[in-house]
Amino acid sequence: MRIVLLGAPGAGKGTIAKLLTDYDGSVQISTGDILRGAVKAQTELGKKAQGYMERGELVPDDLIMEIMEARLKEPDCEKGFILDGFPRTIPQAEALKKLLEKLNLKLDKVINLDVPKDVILDRLTTRRTCSNPDCQEIYNIKSKPPTPDGKCLKCGSPVVQRADETVEAITKRLETYNEKTAPLIEYYEKEGLLKTISSLSSEEIVEKIKESIKQ
């Protein structure tokens, strides 16, 4: 499958993407991961991106698209890919469309995960992340708690609440999403690719995505 997952921060895009990779071998691709990967590998594009990231600036769209093109050409993408949280803006969506045409590829679907704000706030404010940069396992103090003394079950490092997962920070992130990314819903609706799913059950969402791709 070749799909884009849209949804506000905390909508569950990463969880759904992981479940879908188990289904048919498609690879999960997030811009954060490929940027970090390019920087770590010290590719020419990675070195360029690193400069922007170290200055606290946004990596320009044209550079992101070059890194995305390199990623989509890798052999593991032949079975399919799941774009997790990309594109974020209309210009990125238009650039992605041109890139896929260039690579002779087409999107099967764009899935919009529609989750109520109160659920997102509850999910993100109760989320904790392993502080070990090589682990980064994610926990939830309600549904998937770490050890009683707040340690990672995998590597034993302390788990922490990220600075962007306080109520104030999340509210700001949701405002940014609604302003910049929500217009993509209308864009992909016009393209005839959009499927909105409102379920909160990961298994149910995955089944609905499979059904919509088979249609």
PATOR-521246 format. One record per atom (N, C-alpha, C): x, y, z; residue number from 1; atom name. Coordinates in steps of 0.1 Angstrom, whole numbers. Layout:
<pts>
PT      xx      yy      zz     i   at
PT       X       Y       Z   NUM   CA
...
</pts>
This chain:
<pts>
PT      xx      yy      zz     i   at
PT       8     -12       0     1    N
PT       0       0       0     1   CA
PT       9      12       0     1    C
PT       3      23      -6     2    N
PT      10      36      -6     2   CA
PT       0      46       0     2    C
PT       2      50      12     3    N
PT      -8      59      18     3   CA
PT      -1      70      26     3    C
PT      -9      81      28     4    N
PT      -5      92      37     4   CA
PT     -15      91      49     4    C
PT      -9      92      61     5    N
PT     -17      93      73     5   CA
PT     -18     107      78     5    C
PT     -30     113      78     6    N
PT     -32     127      84     6   CA
PT     -38     125      98     6    C
PT     -36     135     106     7    N
PT     -42     136     119     7   CA
PT     -35     145     128     7    C
PT     -42     150     138     8    N
PT     -35     160     147     8   CA
PT     -25     152     156     8    C
PT     -16     160     162     9    N
PT      -6     153     172     9   CA
PT     -14     145     182     9    C
PT     -10     133     184    10    N
PT     -18     124     194    10   CA
PT     -29     116     188    10    C
PT     -31     118     175    11    N
PT     -42     110     168    11   CA
PT     -39      95     167    11    C
PT     -26      92     168    12    N
PT     -23      78     168    12   CA
PT     -17      73     155    12    C
PT     -11      83     147    13    N
PT      -6      80     134    13   CA
PT       6      70     135    13    C
PT      15      72     144    14    N
PT      26      63     146    14   CA
PT      22      48     149    14    C
PT      12      47     158    15    N
PT       7      34     162    15   CA
PT       1      27     150    15    C
PT      -8      34     143    16    N
PT     -15      28     131    16   CA
PT      -4      24     120    16    C
PT       5      33     118    17    N
PT      16      30     108    17   CA
PT      23      17     111    17    C
PT      27      15     124    18    N
PT      34       3     128    18   CA
PT      25      -9     126    18    C
PT      12      -8     129    19    N
PT       3     -20     127    19   CA
PT       2     -23     112    19    C
PT       2     -13     104    20    N
PT       1     -15      89    20   CA
PT      13     -21      83    20    C
PT      25     -18      89    21    N
PT      37     -24      83    21   CA
PT      37     -39      86    21    C
PT      31     -43      97    22    N
PT      30     -57     100    22   CA
PT      21     -64      90    22    C
PT      11     -57      85    23    N
PT       1     -62      76    23   CA
PT       7     -66      62    23    C
PT      14     -57      56    24    N
PT      19     -61      42    24   CA
PT      33     -57      39    24    C
PT      41     -54      49    25    N
PT      55     -51      47    25   CA
PT      58     -37      41    25    C
PT      48     -29      40    26    N
PT      50     -15      37    26   CA
PT      59      -8      48    26    C
PT      67       2      44    27    N
PT      76       8      54    27   CA
PT      70      21      59    27    C
PT      72      23      72    28    N
PT      67      36      78    28   CA
PT      78      47      76    28    C
PT      73      58      71    29    N
PT      83      69      68    29   CA
PT      78      82      75    29    C
PT      85      87      84    30    N
PT      82     100      90    30   CA
PT      94     110      86    30    C
PT      90     122      84    31    N
PT     101     132      80    31   CA
PT     111     133      91    31    C
PT     107     133     104    32    N
PT     117     133     115    32   CA
PT     127     122     115    32    C
PT     122     110     112    33    N
PT     131      98     111    33   CA
PT     141      99     100    33    C
PT     135     103      88    34    N
PT     145     103      76    34   CA
PT     155     115      77    34    C
PT     150     126      84    35    N
PT     160     137      86    35   CA
PT     171     133      95    35    C
PT     167     127     107    36    N
PT     177     122     117    36   CA
PT     186     111     110    36    C
PT     180     103     102    37    N
PT     188      92      96    37   CA
PT     198      98      86    37    C
PT     194     108      78    38    N
PT     203     114      69    38   CA
PT     215     121      76    38    C
PT     211     128      87    39    N
PT     221     135      95    39   CA
PT     231     125     101    39    C
PT     225     114     107    40    N
PT     234     104     113    40   CA
PT     243      97     103    40    C
PT     238      95      91    41    N
PT     246      89      81    41   CA
PT     256      99      74    41    C
PT     254     112      78    42    N
PT     263     122      72    42   CA
PT     263     122      57    42    C
PT     251     120      51    43    N
PT     250     121      36    43   CA
PT     251     136      33    43    C
PT     253     140      20    44    N
PT     254     154      16    44   CA
PT     241     161      20    44    C
PT     230     155      18    45    N
PT     217     161      21    45   CA
PT     216     162      37    45    C
PT     220     152      44    46    N
PT     220     152      58    46   CA
PT     228     163      64    46    C
PT     240     166      59    47    N
PT     248     177      64    47   CA
PT     241     190      62    47    C
PT     235     192      50    48    N
PT     227     204      48    48   CA
PT     216     206      58    48    C
PT     208     195      60    49    N
PT     197     195      70    49   CA
PT     202     198      84    49    C
PT     214     192      87    50    N
PT     219     194     101    50   CA
PT     222     209     104    50    C
PT     226     216      94    51    N
PT     229     231      97    51   CA
PT     216     238     101    51    C
PT     205     235      94    52    N
PT     192     242      97    52   CA
PT     188     237     111    52    C
PT     189     224     114    53    N
PT     184     219     126    53   CA
PT     192     224     138    53    C
PT     205     226     137    54    N
PT     213     231     148    54   CA
PT     211     245     150    54    C
PT     206     253     140    55    N
PT     203     267     142    55   CA
PT     188     269     147    55    C
PT     181     257     149    56    N
PT     167     258     153    56   CA
PT     158     263     142    56    C
PT     162     262     130    57    N
PT     154     266     119    57   CA
PT     147     254     112    57    C
PT     135     257     105    58    N
PT     129     246      98    58   CA
PT     137     242      86    58    C
PT     138     230      83    59    N
PT     144     225      71    59   CA
PT     136     229      59    59    C
PT     141     235      49    60    N
PT     133     240      38    60   CA
PT     126     228      30    60    C
PT     115     231      24    61    N
PT     107     221      17    61   CA
PT     115     214       6    61    C
PT     123     222      -1    62    N
PT     130     216     -13    62   CA
PT     141     206      -8    62    C
PT     147     208       4    63    N
PT     156     199       9    63   CA
PT     149     186      15    63    C
PT     138     189      22    64    N
PT     130     177      27    64   CA
PT     126     168      15    64    C
PT     122     174       4    65    N
PT     117     167      -8    65   CA
PT     129     159     -14    65    C
PT     141     164     -14    66    N
PT     153     157     -19    66   CA
PT     156     145     -10    66    C
PT     155     147       3    67    N
PT     157     136      12    67   CA
PT     146     125      11    67    C
PT     133     130       9    68    N
PT     122     121       7    68   CA
PT     124     113      -6    68    C
PT     128     119     -16    69    N
PT     131     112     -29    69   CA
PT     141     101     -27    69    C
PT     152     104     -21    70    N
PT     162      94     -18    70   CA
PT     157      82     -10    70    C
PT     148      86       0    71    N
PT     142      75       8    71   CA
PT     133      66       0    71    C
PT     124      72      -8    72    N
PT     114      65     -16    72   CA
PT     121      56     -27    72    C
PT     133      59     -30    73    N
PT     141      51     -40    73   CA
PT     147      39     -34    73    C
PT     147      38     -21    74    N
PT     154      27     -14    74   CA
PT     146      14     -16    74    C
PT     153       2     -17    75    N
PT     146     -10     -21    75   CA
PT     134     -14     -12    75    C
PT     135     -11       1    76    N
PT     124     -15      10    76   CA
PT     111      -8       8    76    C
PT     111       2      -1    77    N
PT      99      10      -4    77   CA
PT      91       3     -15    77    C
PT      97      -7     -21    78    N
PT      90     -13     -33    78   CA
PT      77     -20     -29    78    C
PT      76     -25     -17    79    N
PT      64     -32     -12    79   CA
PT      53     -21      -9    79    C
PT      57      -9      -7    80    N
PT      48       2      -3    80   CA
PT      53      10       8    80    C
PT      47      21      11    81    N
PT      51      30      22    81   CA
PT      39      37      28    81    C
PT      41      41      41    82    N
PT      31      48      49    82   CA
PT      38      61      53    82    C
PT      33      72      48    83    N
PT      39      85      51    83   CA
PT      31      90      64    83    C
PT      39      90      75    84    N
PT      34      93      88    84   CA
PT      36     108      91    84    C
PT      25     116      90    85    N
PT      26     130      93    85   CA
PT      33     139      83    85    C
PT      33     134      71    86    N
PT      39     141      59    86   CA
PT      30     138      47    86    C
PT      26     148      39    87    N
PT      29     162      40    87   CA
PT      22     170      52    87    C
PT      27     182      55    88    N
PT      21     190      66    88   CA
PT      14     202      60    88    C
PT      18     206      48    89    N
PT      12     218      42    89   CA
PT       8     215      28    89    C
PT       0     224      22    90    N
PT      -4     223       8    90   CA
PT       8     223      -1    90    C
PT      18     233       0    91    N
PT      30     232      -8    91   CA
PT      37     219      -8    91    C
PT      38     213       4    92    N
PT      44     200       5    92   CA
PT      36     189      -2    92    C
PT      23     190      -1    93    N
PT      14     180      -8    93   CA
PT      16     181     -23    93    C
PT      17     193     -28    94    N
PT      19     195     -42    94   CA
PT      33     190     -47    94    C
PT      43     193     -38    95    N
PT      57     188     -42    95   CA
PT      57     173     -41    95    C
PT      50     167     -32    96    N
PT      49     152     -31    96   CA
PT      43     146     -44    96    C
PT      32     153     -48    97    N
PT      25     148     -60    97   CA
PT      34     148     -72    97    C
PT      42     158     -74    98    N
PT      52     159     -85    98   CA
PT      63     149     -83    98    C
PT      67     146     -71    99    N
PT      78     137     -68    99   CA
PT      73     122     -72    99    C
PT      60     119     -68   100    N
PT      55     106     -71   100   CA
PT      53     104     -86   100    C
PT      49     115     -93   101    N
PT      47     114    -107   101   CA
PT      61     111    -114   101    C
PT      71     118    -109   102    N
PT      85     116    -114   102   CA
PT      90     101    -111   102    C
PT      86      96    -100   103    N
PT      90      82     -97   103   CA
PT      80      71    -102   103    C
PT      70      76    -110   104    N
PT      60      68    -116   104   CA
PT      52      60    -105   104    C
PT      49      67     -94   105    N
PT      41      60     -83   105   CA
PT      28      68     -81   105    C
PT      19      61     -75   106    N
PT       6      68     -71   106   CA
PT       2      64     -57   106    C
PT      -4      74     -50   107    N
PT     -10      71     -37   107   CA
PT     -22      63     -38   107    C
PT     -24      53     -29   108    N
PT     -37      45     -29   108   CA
PT     -47      53     -21   108    C
PT     -44      59     -10   109    N
PT     -54      66      -2   109   CA
PT     -47      76       7   109    C
PT     -54      86      12   110    N
PT     -50      95      22   110   CA
PT     -60      93      34   110    C
PT     -55      88      45   111    N
PT     -63      85      57   111   CA
PT     -63      96      67   111    C
PT     -74     102      70   112    N
PT     -75     112      80   112   CA
PT     -80     106      93   112    C
PT     -72     106     103   113    N
PT     -76     101     116   113   CA
PT     -83     112     124   113    C
PT     -96     111     126   114    N
PT    -104     122     133   114   CA
PT    -106     118     147   114    C
PT     -99     125     156   115    N
PT     -99     122     171   115   CA
PT    -103     134     179   115    C
PT    -113     133     188   116    N
PT    -117     145     196   116   CA
PT    -105     151     204   116    C
PT    -106     165     205   117    N
PT     -95     172     212   117   CA
PT     -93     167     227   117    C
PT    -104     164     234   118    N
PT    -102     159     248   118   CA
PT     -95     146     249   118    C
PT     -97     137     239   119    N
PT     -90     124     238   119   CA
PT     -75     127     236   119    C
PT     -72     136     226   120    N
PT     -58     139     223   120   CA
PT     -51     145     235   120    C
PT     -57     154     242   121    N
PT     -51     160     254   121   CA
PT     -48     149     265   121    C
PT     -58     140     267   122    N
PT     -56     130     276   122   CA
PT     -45     120     272   122    C
PT     -44     117     260   123    N
PT     -34     108     255   123   CA
PT     -20     114     257   123    C
PT     -18     126     252   124    N
PT      -5     132     252   124   CA
PT       0     137     266   124    C
PT      -9     141     274   125    N
PT      -5     146     288   125   CA
PT      -1     134     297   125    C
PT      -6     122     293   126    N
PT      -2     110     301   126   CA
PT       9     102     294   126    C
PT      14     107     283   127    N
PT      25     100     276   127   CA
PT      38     103     282   127    C
PT      47      93     283   128    N
PT      60      94     288   128   CA
PT      70      87     278   128    C
PT      82      93     277   129    N
PT      92      87     267   129   CA
PT     105      84     274   129    C
PT     110      73     270   130    N
PT     123      69     276   130   CA
PT     134      79     273   130    C
PT     142      83     283   131    N
PT     151      94     281   131   CA
PT     164      90     274   131    C
PT     166      77     272   132    N
PT     177      71     265   132   CA
PT     175      74     250   132    C
PT     184      82     243   133    N
PT     182      85     229   133   CA
PT     182      73     220   133    C
PT     189      62     224   134    N
PT     190      50     216   134   CA
PT     177      41     218   134    C
PT     169      45     227   135    N
PT     157      36     230   135   CA
PT     144      44     226   135    C
PT     141      55     234   136    N
PT     129      63     231   136   CA
PT     116      55     231   136    C
PT     115      45     239   137    N
PT     103      37     240   137   CA
PT      92      46     246   137    C
PT      80      45     241   138    N
PT      69      54     245   138   CA
PT      60      46     255   138    C
PT      56      53     266   139    N
PT      47      47     276   139   CA
PT      35      56     278   139    C
PT      25      51     285   140    N
PT      13      59     289   140   CA
PT      10      55     303   140    C
PT      10      65     312   141    N
PT       9      62     326   141   CA
PT      -4      55     329   141    C
PT     -14      56     320   142    N
PT     -27      49     322   142   CA
PT     -27      35     316   142    C
PT     -24      35     303   143    N
PT     -26      23     295   143   CA
PT     -13      14     293   143    C
PT      -2      20     294   144    N
PT      11      12     292   144   CA
PT      22      18     301   144    C
PT      20      16     314   145    N
PT      29      23     324   145   CA
PT      43      18     324   145    C
PT      53      26     327   146    N
PT      67      21     329   146   CA
PT      68      14     343   146    C
PT      79      12     348   147    N
PT      81       6     361   147   CA
PT      75      15     372   147    C
PT      71      10     384   148    N
PT      66      19     394   148   CA
PT      74      31     398   148    C
PT      88      29     396   149    N
PT      96      41     400   149   CA
PT     100      49     387   149    C
PT      92      47     376   150    N
PT      94      56     364   150   CA
PT     105      52     355   150    C
PT     109      39     354   151    N
PT     120      35     346   151   CA
PT     114      28     333   151    C
PT     122      28     323   152    N
PT     119      21     310   152   CA
PT     120       6     312   152    C
PT     110      -1     308   153    N
PT     110     -16     309   153   CA
PT     120     -22     300   153    C
PT     124     -15     289   154    N
PT     134     -21     280   154   CA
PT     148     -19     284   154    C
PT     152      -6     288   155    N
PT     166      -4     290   155   CA
PT     169       1     304   155    C
PT     158       4     312   156    N
PT     161       8     326   156   CA
PT     163      23     328   156    C
PT     163      31     317   157    N
PT     166      45     319   157   CA
PT     153      52     324   157    C
PT     154      64     330   158    N
PT     142      71     335   158   CA
PT     133      75     323   158    C
PT     120      75     325   159    N
PT     111      80     315   159   CA
PT     107      94     319   159    C
PT     105     103     309   160    N
PT     102     117     311   160   CA
PT      90     122     303   160    C
PT      84     133     308   161    N
PT      74     139     300   161   CA
PT      80     150     291   161    C
PT      78     148     278   162    N
PT      85     158     269   162   CA
PT      79     172     271   162    C
PT      88     182     268   163    N
PT      84     196     270   163   CA
PT      72     200     261   163    C
PT      70     193     250   164    N
PT      59     196     241   164   CA
PT      47     188     243   164    C
PT      46     181     255   165    N
PT      35     173     259   165   CA
PT      28     178     272   165    C
PT      30     191     275   166    N
PT      22     197     286   166   CA
PT       9     202     279   166    C
PT      -1     205     287   167    N
PT     -14     210     282   167   CA
PT     -12     222     273   167    C
PT      -4     232     278   168    N
PT      -2     244     271   168   CA
PT       5     241     257   168    C
PT      15     233     258   169    N
PT      22     230     245   169   CA
PT      14     223     235   169    C
PT       6     213     240   170    N
PT      -3     205     231   170   CA
PT     -14     214     225   170    C
PT     -19     223     233   171    N
PT     -30     232     228   171   CA
PT     -24     241     216   171    C
PT     -11     245     218   172    N
PT      -4     253     208   172   CA
PT      -2     244     196   172    C
PT       2     232     197   173    N
PT       5     223     186   173   CA
PT      -8     220     178   173    C
PT     -19     219     185   174    N
PT     -32     216     179   174   CA
PT     -36     229     171   174    C
PT     -34     241     176   175    N
PT     -37     253     169   175   CA
PT     -29     254     156   175    C
PT     -16     250     157   176    N
PT      -7     250     145   176   CA
PT     -12     240     135   176    C
PT     -16     228     140   177    N
PT     -21     218     131   177   CA
PT     -33     223     123   177    C
PT     -43     228     131   178    N
PT     -55     233     125   178   CA
PT     -53     244     114   178    C
PT     -43     252     117   179    N
PT     -40     263     108   179   CA
PT     -33     258      95   179    C
PT     -23     250      97   180    N
PT     -14     246      85   180   CA
PT     -17     233      79   180    C
PT     -21     223      87   181    N
PT     -22     209      82   181   CA
PT     -37     206      78   181    C
PT     -46     210      86   182    N
PT     -60     207      84   182   CA
PT     -65     210      69   182    C
PT     -60     221      63   183    N
PT     -64     224      49   183   CA
PT     -61     212      39   183    C
PT     -52     203      43   184    N
PT     -48     192      35   184   CA
PT     -60     183      33   184    C
PT     -69     182      43   185    N
PT     -81     174      42   185   CA
PT     -89     178      30   185    C
PT     -91     191      28   186    N
PT     -99     196      17   186   CA
PT     -91     193       4   186    C
PT     -78     195       4   187    N
PT     -70     193      -8   187   CA
PT     -71     179     -13   187    C
PT     -70     169      -3   188    N
PT     -70     155      -8   188   CA
PT     -84     150     -11   188    C
PT     -94     157      -5   189    N
PT    -108     154      -8   189   CA
PT    -110     157     -23   189    C
PT    -105     169     -27   190    N
PT    -106     173     -41   190   CA
PT     -99     163     -51   190    C
PT     -88     157     -45   191    N
PT     -80     148     -53   191   CA
PT     -87     134     -54   191    C
PT     -98     132     -46   192    N
PT    -105     120     -46   192   CA
PT     -98     108     -39   192    C
PT     -89     112     -29   193    N
PT     -81     102     -22   193   CA
PT     -84     101      -8   193    C
PT     -92     110      -2   194    N
PT     -94     111      12   194   CA
PT    -104     100      18   194    C
PT    -100      95      29   195    N
PT    -109      86      37   195   CA
PT    -108      90      52   195    C
PT    -118      95      58   196    N
PT    -118     100      72   196   CA
PT    -123      88      81   196    C
PT    -115      85      91   197    N
PT    -119      74     100   197   CA
PT    -120      80     114   197    C
PT    -131      78     121   198    N
PT    -133      84     134   198   CA
PT    -132      75     146   198    C
PT    -129      62     144   199    N
PT    -128      52     155   199   CA
PT    -116      55     164   199    C
PT    -117      51     177   200    N
PT    -106      52     186   200   CA
PT     -99      39     188   200    C
PT    -104      28     182   201    N
PT     -98      15     183   201   CA
PT     -88      13     172   201    C
PT     -75      11     176   202    N
PT     -64       9     166   202   CA
PT     -68      -2     156   202    C
PT     -72     -14     162   203    N
PT     -75     -25     153   203   CA
PT     -86     -22     143   203    C
PT     -97     -15     148   204    N
PT    -108     -11     139   204   CA
PT    -103      -2     128   204    C
PT     -94       8     132   205    N
PT     -89      17     122   205   CA
PT     -81      10     111   205    C
PT     -73       0     115   206    N
PT     -65      -7     106   206   CA
PT     -74     -15      96   206    C
PT     -85     -21     101   207    N
PT     -94     -29      93   207   CA
PT    -101     -20      83   207    C
PT    -105      -8      87   208    N
PT    -111       2      78   208   CA
PT    -102       6      67   208    C
PT     -89       8      71   209    N
PT     -79      12      61   209   CA
PT     -77       1      50   209    C
PT     -76     -11      55   210    N
PT     -75     -22      46   210   CA
PT     -87     -23      36   210    C
PT     -99     -21      42   211    N
PT    -111     -22      33   211   CA
PT    -111     -11      23   211    C
PT    -107       1      27   212    N
PT    -107      13      18   212   CA
PT     -97      11       6   212    C
PT     -86       4       9   213    N
PT     -76       2      -1   213   CA
PT     -80      -8     -11   213    C
PT     -87     -18      -6   214    N
PT     -92     -29     -15   214   CA
PT    -103     -25     -24   214    C
PT    -110     -14     -21   215    N
PT    -122      -9     -29   215   CA
PT    -117      -4     -42   215    C
</pts>
